[in-house]
Amino acid sequence: MGGHDVVSRYGEEQFSLMLAKGFDSGVKVAENIRSSIRLGCSTFADSRIRRSVTASIGLSTFGRDAASAEKLLGIAAGRLNEAVSRGRNLVYKGDVDLPEELSESG
């Protein structure tokens, strides 16, 4: 996250990140957030945690997916729902495959 990036609460358990970066950087940031939450908020990381926490992330990019904030949020929300329906704890960014070095198996 840099000086021009914005994080805000967007719903009950949802957050919005607006990054001044391109798609590839956005994927890396999203995956870093997801894996940090999975590793840091687990029963293994802290015995006081009763239930592990994960993050499902829907990613949309200005220019690549849409040119307005309203459309970007709608696309990201749809992709978040898709991430949850695919089993949670993943970054879903549409029809673009995640680079091998960022995938769960990589």
C-alpha positions in Angstrom: 0.0 0.0 0.0 1.3 3.4 -0.9 0.5 7.1 -0.2 -2.1 7.4 -2.9 -4.0 4.2 -1.9 -7.3 4.3 0.0 -8.9 1.7 2.2 -12.5 2.0 3.4 -15.2 -0.1 5.0 -17.8 -1.1 2.4 -20.5 -3.1 4.0 -20.8 -5.1 7.2 -17.8 -7.4 6.6 -16.4 -5.9 3.4 -13.7 -3.4 2.6 -12.8 -1.5 -0.5 -9.2 -0.8 -1.5 -8.4 1.7 -4.2 -4.9 1.2 -5.3 -2.9 3.5 -7.6 -1.4 0.5 -9.3 -2.1 -1.6 -12.3 -3.7 -5.1 -12.5 -0.6 -7.2 -11.8 0.2 -5.1 -8.7 -3.4 -5.3 -7.6 -3.3 -9.1 -7.8 -0.2 -9.2 -5.7 -1.5 -6.8 -3.1 -4.8 -8.8 -2.9 -3.0 -12.1 -2.6 -0.7 -10.7 0.1 -3.7 -9.5 2.1 -5.5 -12.8 1.7 -2.5 -14.9 2.7 -1.5 -12.6 5.6 -5.0 -12.9 7.1 -5.0 -16.7 6.6 -1.7 -17.1 8.3 -2.0 -14.4 11.0 -5.5 -14.9 12.1 -5.5 -18.7 12.6 -5.7 -20.9 15.6 -2.1 -21.9 14.8 -0.8 -18.3 14.9 -2.5 -17.5 18.3 -4.0 -20.0 20.7 -6.5 -17.4 21.9 -8.1 -17.4 18.4 -11.0 -19.8 18.5 -11.8 -20.0 14.8 -9.5 -19.2 11.9 -10.3 -16.2 9.7 -10.0 -16.1 5.9 -10.5 -13.5 3.2 -12.3 -13.8 -0.1 -11.4 -11.0 -2.5 -13.0 -9.8 -5.7 -10.7 -7.7 -7.8 -11.6 -5.2 -10.6 -9.3 -2.7 -12.3 -9.9 0.7 -13.7 -9.6 0.6 -17.5 -9.3 -3.1 -17.7 -12.8 -3.9 -16.3 -14.6 -0.5 -16.2 -14.1 3.2 -16.3 -16.4 4.3 -13.5 -16.3 3.8 -9.7 -19.8 2.5 -9.7 -19.1 -0.2 -12.3 -15.8 -1.1 -10.7 -17.5 -1.7 -7.3 -20.3 -3.7 -9.0 -17.8 -5.9 -10.8 -15.7 -6.3 -7.6 -18.8 -7.3 -5.6 -19.8 -9.9 -8.2 -16.3 -11.3 -8.1 -16.3 -11.4 -4.3 -19.5 -13.4 -4.5 -17.9 -15.7 -7.0 -14.8 -16.1 -4.7 -17.1 -17.1 -1.9 -19.1 -19.6 -4.1 -15.8 -21.2 -5.2 -14.9 -22.1 -1.7 -13.7 -18.9 0.0 -10.2 -17.8 0.9 -9.2 -16.8 -2.6 -8.7 -13.9 -4.9 -11.1 -13.9 -7.9 -10.4 -11.5 -10.7 -12.6 -12.7 -13.5 -11.5 -14.7 -16.5 -7.7 -14.0 -16.0 -5.8 -16.9 -14.4 -3.7 -16.2 -11.3 0.1 -16.3 -12.1 1.6 -19.6 -10.9 3.8 -17.9 -8.3 0.6 -16.4 -6.6 -1.6 -19.5 -6.7 -2.4 -21.6 -3.6 -0.4 -24.4 -5.0 2.6 -22.2 -6.0 
